[in-house]
Amino acid sequence: CRCCLKDELRPDVGATSKRCVGVFVEAIGMRKRSNYQHRTPNPEAWKIAMQGSMLLPKADQIARTAPVSDAVTLVSQGKATKNEWQAIFNAINMLEQFSRMPAVMRGASDWINSMQGVVVGILDRAKTGARALYPSELDDLRGLSDLWAEVLSTVTHREYFECEDATHKRLSAILRSKTPGVRVVEVV
């Protein structure tokens, strides 16, 4: 039979054995019934998947770019508070993380470093009481605002939230470890 590979006991030849036939039927024809029950997919799952691959909507883009552009305006007038500087810092930190994501930005690390230098220079001067900006600094801040708006118009929900999470983790690690060579800037 097929179960024990002996020609003399094959069921189609005529010599049968109940033991061999039973094993053959059980092995090939009869299967244990499974407990699988078909479940319908979650109707919201496709929405979540589509949202992850869609660009940020205009309303989200405006909600995320407005604080930065308002902060640049207030900095240019010398009226910026800690909240406005926080919006600028958040944009710079997010752009730095986006520059580490090759699908979003490439080769922006030099610009990010120079932008961080500009902001540190403005804040160092503000500690001495001078709140006026040089024209080049104002141009750089406006360029930051424009770049932030441009990047947000090209990223998907998934990329944005991955960047936001990675930025938060990176900043938390830097603040915890007090890494030498990293300067934490405080706004007065």
N, C-alpha and C positions, 0 to 999 in steps of 0.2 A: 504494500500500500504506500501511499505518498507520505504518510506520517513516519513510517519506519524504513522506507525505501527498499522494501523487499518485493521482488517481482512475483513471488509465489502467493503473496497475500493481497495483491492489487484487486480492488473491487471490480474493475472493468474486465478483468481476465476471467473472473468467475470464482476464484478462491477468495472467500471473504472471511474475515474475522470480526466478530462484534466489537472487540476491543479496538481494532485498527479502524474500522468504519466509523465508530463513535468518535474517535479522536480526530479523524479527518473532518467529519462534519462539524465538530465543535471548533476545530482550529480554523476552518475556512468559512463555513456558512453561518455559524451562530456566534454572535458577539454579545457581550454583556451590554445591557442597555445603560446608556450614560444618563447622568442627571442634568445634562446641559439643557438649559432653557434659553431660547432666543430672547434677548432683551433689546428693546428699541433704544437707539442712541438718544442721548440727551439733546433735546432740540436747541439748547443754548450753546452747546459745544461748538457748533460751526460758527456761531457769532463770535465767540471768543477767539477761535482760530483766525477768522477773517480780520478781526480787530488787530491782532498781532501783526498781520502783514500789511495793514493799511497805514498810509501816512497820517500824521497827526492832523486832525481837522483844524480848520481856520480858527475856530473859537479857542481851541487849546493853544494854538500858536500865539494868538493875541494875548491870552491870559499869561503866557510864559514870557513873552517879549515886552509887554507893557511895563512891568516893574523895572526892567533894565533900561529901557529908553527914558522912562520918567526919572530914574536915578541919574542918568547921564545929564539930563536937563538940570536937575537940582544941584549936581556937582558943579556944573558949569556956572551956576548962579551963586555958588558958595553956601548953599543952604542944605546940603546933604546931611542926613543923620545916619545913625548906625544901621537902620533898616535899608536905606538906599545903598549903602556900601555893601551890605549883606547880599543884596540882589546882584551887584556887580561881581562880588566874590563867587557867588553861586554860578553865575554864567561862565566866569573864567575857569572854575574847577570842572564844570560840565564840559566845556570846550576842550580842556586838557584831556579828559577821559575820552571824548569823541575822537580826539586825535590819535588815540591808542587803538581805535576801532577802524581798521583799514577800509571797511565797506562804507564808512561815513566820511572820514577825513584822512588825508595823508599829508605828511610833511609840515604840520602846523606847530611842531614843538618849539621851533625857534621863535615863531611869532608869539606863542603863548608865554615863553620866558620873557620876551621883551615887554609884553603887556603886563605881566606881573611886576616887572621892574618899574614900569610907568606908574602903576597903582601904588607901589611901595614909595616911590618918590613923591607922589602927591600927598600921601598920608604922612610921610616924614616932615614935609614942609608944613602941613596942617598942624602938626604938634607945636610948631614955633609960632603959630597964629596966622600964617599966610594961607588963605583959602583960594587965592586966585590961581587959575591954570594957565600954563603956557599954551599957545595956539596948537603946538604939535601934540600936547597931551589931550587937548579937547578933541582933536582929529582922531587920535588913537582910541579914545573912549567912544566916539561916534562910530568908528570902524568896528569896535567890539560889539556895539549894539546891532549894527547892520549884519555882521557875521553871525551873531546869535540868531537873528531872525532868518537868515538864509539857511543855516544848518537845520533849524527846526522845521523849515518847509520841505526838507528832503528826508527826514528820518521817519521811521515807522514807530508805532506804539511800542513794539517789542524792543527796538534799539534804544528808544528813549528811556524806558524803564530799566533796561539792563545797565545803561550808562548811569542813571540816577542811583541805582543800587551799588554799582562798583565805585562810584564817587563817594558815596556815604561810607562804604567799608574802608576805602583808602584813607579818607580824612580821619575817620575814627582811629585807624591804626597809627597814623602819624601823630595824632594828639596823645594817644596812649603811650607810644614808645619814646616820644621826645627825641626823634632822630636828629643826630648832629648834622649841621648843614642846612636844616630846614628852619626857616624863619616864620613864626606865627605872627601875623600882623594884627594889631588891635586898633580899633577905631576910637578916636577920642570924641 
